[in-house]
Amino acid sequence: MRMEQHITLAGALRIGAGALGIMIAIIVFVAVAGGGLLSRDPEAIAITSMVGSIIAVVLVVFSIPDIIAGIGLLKRRPWARILTLILSCIDLIEIPFGTALGVYSLWVLLNDETAEIFNNQTDAT
């Protein structure tokens, strides 16, 4: 595989990870808020709805940068390389899938050929 293909794959994986995070946020919200609804207790409904909303918002906020970085990588934007490097370092602590994504993204984006590809994009714009 050429580095161009690795960059495309890394971008697609980032978008996929971000989309998965948003789907998990929706599932968590429905599960937590739904638990309160099942109890039919107004106080429980209020608390579980608030807790579910907070957790879902946090998950979405952490997922959006992955989607943005992935789109940027697919478009070969130099800022996306930097953003993905930062996100990849954070991903290393998210065992096992985040670690795999982080290591792969770091390997791809720290490669000299990749740096040259993104530097050429800067010159072209």
N, C-alpha and C positions, 0 to 999 in steps of 0.2 A: 504494500500500500504506500502510495506517495503521501507526503505531508499534507498536501492540499486535501486529500481524502480524510486524513486524520483530523484536520481542522473541521471539516464538515461533520464528521462523526461526533467530535467533541461538542460542537454547537447543537447538534440534534439531541445528544444525551443531556445537555444542559436544559434544553427546552422540555424534554421528557421529564427530567427531575423536577423542574418547576411546576409542570402540569400535574405531576403526581402529588406534589406538596399541596396544591390547591384542591385536588380531589380528596386528599386525606383531611384537609381542613373542613370540607363540606361534610364528610362522614363523621368527623368528631363532633361538629356542631349538631348534626341530626341526632347522634347517639346521646350526647350529654343533654341537650335540650329536650329530646324525646323522653329521656328518663324522667325528667321533671313533669312532663305532660302526663305520663302514665300514672304518676302518683296522685294526680288531680288535687294536689295541695298547692294553693296559690303562692305560698311562700317558697316552696320547692321549685315551682315553675319559674318564679322570678330569679332565684339563685342559679339554677341550672342553665337558664337562658343566658344570663349574664356571663357565667363561667364559660359556657360553650362558645359564646360570641367572642370573648377575649382570646381564648385558645385559637379559634379559627382565624381571627384577625392576625395574630402573631404568626401563625403558619403561612398565611397568604403573604404577609410582609416579607418573610424570609424566602418565599418562593418566587416572587416577582423578579428579584435581581437575576436569578438563574435564567428565567425566560428572556430577559433583556440581554444578558450576556450571550445566550445562545443565538439569538437573532443577530446580534452584532458580529459574532464569529462567522455566521453564515454569509454575512455581507462583507466580511474581512475588514471590519472597522478596527483601527489600532486601539481605541479605548476599550474595546471588548476584550482584547488580549489582557490588558491590565486588570480589568474587572474580574475576568475569569481566573487569573492567577490568584487574586485575593480570595475569591470564593472557593477556589480549590484548596487553599491553605486551611480555610475554615472547615471544609468538607472532610479533611483528614481525620477529625475527631468523631465523625458520624459513622461508626463501624456498623456493618461491613460495606454497605453500598456507597456511602459517601466517601469512604476511604478509597475504594476502587475508582470512583469517578474523579476524586481529587488527584490521585497518583497518575492516572491516565492523562488528565488535563494538564498537569504540571509537565509530564513527559513530552506531550505534544507542544505545548506553548513555550517551553524553555529550550526547544531545539533550535539550533542556529538557522536551519533552513526556514523554520516558521517565523523567526524574528525577521529574516530577510523578506519573506512574503508580506508581512505586515508593514515593514519599512517601505517597501515598494508601493504599497497602497497609500501611504502618507505622501509619497512623492507624486502619485497620480492624481490626488485630490487637490 
